[in-house]
């Protein structure tokens, strides 16, 4: 005996609903929204990138009419990326577009009156001096030699 078309449709709907119930579709997930705020004296911000560490980049307006500054939101704080530039760099960073898991940020800004792309890379953590490493290694060898006695 063949199943009637309405019965086939009912089976299909049941299979689709069962498969959706087993998965976790995005529309069924609960989300929390975090207000990132705006830079001091600004009332507008826009996020454009996020990395796997939860760091967010974007742009926010400033007190100067029509001016935006690039920002980094990390660990609950909003930071103007222009405050990380060395004095006299000539740059004004206006928009941060993306950030990778190494913390490198790409965006746009002005330098010498022209709009240019930028890549901002965090400074590397200084490596321990070779003398410190040599001393640590020698202390470890002395400790091993004393235990063997």
C-alpha positions in Angstrom: 0.0 0.0 0.0 1.5 3.4 -1.1 1.5 6.3 1.3 -0.7 9.2 0.2 0.9 12.6 -0.6 -0.3 14.3 2.6 1.2 11.4 4.6 4.5 11.7 2.8 4.5 15.5 3.5 3.8 14.8 7.2 6.7 12.4 7.4 9.0 14.9 5.7 8.0 17.6 8.1 8.6 15.3 11.0 12.1 14.4 9.7 13.0 18.1 9.2 11.7 19.1 12.6 13.6 16.2 14.3 16.8 17.1 12.5 16.5 20.7 13.6 15.8 19.7 17.2 19.0 17.6 17.3 21.2 20.4 16.0 21.7 23.8 17.4 20.7 26.3 14.7 21.8 29.9 15.1 18.3 31.2 15.3 17.6 28.9 18.3 20.7 30.1 20.3 20.5 32.6 23.1 22.8 35.6 22.6 23.9 38.4 25.0 24.5 41.9 23.6 27.3 44.0 25.0 27.2 47.8 24.5 30.8 48.7 23.6 30.1 52.4 24.2 31.8 55.2 22.3 35.1 57.1 22.8 35.1 60.0 25.2 32.9 62.8 24.0 31.5 60.6 21.2 28.0 59.3 20.8 28.4 56.9 17.9 30.5 53.7 17.4 30.6 50.9 14.8 32.2 47.5 15.3 33.8 46.0 12.2 35.9 43.1 13.3 36.4 40.5 16.1 39.0 37.9 16.8 38.8 34.6 18.7 40.1 36.3 21.8 37.0 38.5 21.9 38.8 41.7 21.0 36.7 44.0 18.8 37.8 46.8 16.5 35.9 49.6 14.8 35.4 53.3 14.7 33.9 55.9 17.0 33.2 59.6 16.6 35.1 62.2 18.5 34.4 65.8 19.7 35.7 67.1 16.4 32.7 67.2 14.1 32.9 64.6 11.3 36.0 63.0 12.7 36.2 59.3 13.8 39.0 57.4 15.5 39.8 53.8 15.3 39.2 51.8 18.5 40.0 48.5 20.2 37.6 47.0 22.7 39.3 44.4 24.9 38.5 43.1 28.4 35.6 45.5 28.9 37.6 48.7 27.9 37.3 50.8 24.8 40.7 52.3 23.7 41.4 54.9 21.1 44.1 53.4 18.9 45.6 56.8 18.3 46.7 56.8 22.0 49.0 53.8 21.2 50.9 55.7 18.5 54.3 57.1 19.2 54.4 60.9 19.4 55.1 62.5 16.1 54.1 59.5 14.0 52.0 61.7 11.7 49.2 59.2 11.7 45.5 59.7 12.7 43.8 56.3 12.7 40.2 56.8 11.7 38.8 53.2 11.3 40.0 49.8 12.4 38.5 47.2 10.0 39.7 43.8 11.4 41.8 42.1 14.0 43.5 38.7 13.9 44.3 36.3 16.8 47.8 37.8 17.0 46.3 41.2 17.8 47.3 42.7 14.4 44.8 45.4 13.3 44.2 46.7 9.8 42.3 49.8 8.9 42.5 53.3 7.4 43.9 56.6 8.6 45.5 59.8 7.5 49.2 60.5 7.2 50.7 63.6 5.6 47.1 64.6 4.6 46.3 61.5 2.7 44.0 58.5 3.4 46.1 55.3 3.7 45.6 51.7 4.9 47.5 50.7 8.0 48.7 47.5 9.7 49.2 47.9 13.4 51.2 45.1 15.0 51.6 44.8 18.8 55.2 45.0 20.0 56.7 41.6 20.8 57.4 40.6 24.3 61.2 41.0 24.9 63.0 37.7 25.0 65.1 37.0 28.1 68.7 37.8 27.6 71.0 35.0 26.7 73.0 35.5 29.9 69.9 34.9 31.9 69.2 31.7 29.9 72.8 30.5 30.3 72.6 31.1 34.1 69.3 29.3 34.4 70.6 26.3 32.4 73.8 26.1 34.6 71.7 26.3 37.8 69.6 23.4 36.5 72.7 21.3 35.7 74.1 21.9 39.2 70.8 20.8 40.7 70.8 17.6 38.7 74.5 16.9 39.6 73.8 17.3 43.3 70.9 14.9 43.3 73.1 12.2 41.8 75.5 12.2 44.7 
